[in-house]
């Protein structure tokens, strides 16, 4: 059986805890993701998808329960330890690319490594250039982000998410702002990275056609996992 990358054990999340308006958004979430899995996360608006994604991405803490990354219980970690674990273990791709428009594509891909190391090195630039080749953008490596198409910008965002060689990539509606052709191209790129690198992907999407092309569909309804079966 493939290595366990992430596990949630009875994870709950509530807001305004201890007040009259306390609201529990996530209820006893149990979930395991293994290396090389390619999963879709689906559910209606208000089902708790964003909250769950924030907790998995170590951007928020659960109210109760445990979250494990590569077997490490994150509940006992301080903020600086969480930040380091997040930067090295998790990559993010959002619906909007959030590139720095005045930087080149290569410079945008280098950013996570520069934040981690504090200065550029030939190894950093080489890693970014290799990622640009992997996402098929060698020809526009020195283009400013603002001079690239939407599909190209999202491919740069994918390369940036892979900069630290994370075990897990969280993609929140990564094709939501793209036309059908570009969306399909970005989805196929994610799948290709998954298969070639063994990176685990969790993709939030409302597109059932794309979800069916994943290994599993995790359906969240009213803060509970309703189904987590084969696509």
Phi, psi and omega in degrees: 000141183296154180300138177283121181267318183216142177218135173247130182237106177053045181282128175236151175221125178232152177244155182056044183299134177085003179249174180291342182252025177302132182228123176268123185263322178242140186233111171047057180280120172246126183202137175234134174238134183247163182303136177077003176287153181228100191244148173253138174247119183233162177161156180292164176303137180085005182280346180107011183299313182295320178298316179297318180296320179296322179289315178299323180279007179061027175269346178213159180252145175289155175287324176208168184093181186227144176238124181246134173239119185051040177084354181268125177286117185276352186294334182266001184276144174281175184297319181293323178291321177296318180299316180293317179297318180297315184292333183263338188248342188229132173250154183233135171232124184254171179299319174259140191292331180055040173281157174275109193298330182275358178261156175286167177302315180299316181296323177296320179292329180287340191306311180301323180288325178291322177297322182286318186262334177091349181200154180281148176222163175303326180293321178296312180296322179294319178299315180296319179296321178295322178292322177297323176293319182297325180268008173077032185234027180303326185289342181240025187301329182256008176287142172293146182302324183290346180258020181245156178288167179300317178296319178294318180299320180289328175294321175298320178298323177295314179300318178298320180296335182267358189303320183267013180054056184288156174283331186227134173242128176258121183241113184261101183049054187294344180248008188295332182260010186249154173291168188303315182295313180294321180299316180295322179295318179293319179298315179296326177296315179300317180296320180297315178298317178304314184284324183279322186261345185075017179285137176276136180237137169238115187245118174278126181208152171256001184269104183295327179299318178290319182300322181294343178271002177269169180288320181218152173245123175259117182255124181251124180227123179052041175078010179232147175286114183274325179202148178214056185254186179297145179292000000 
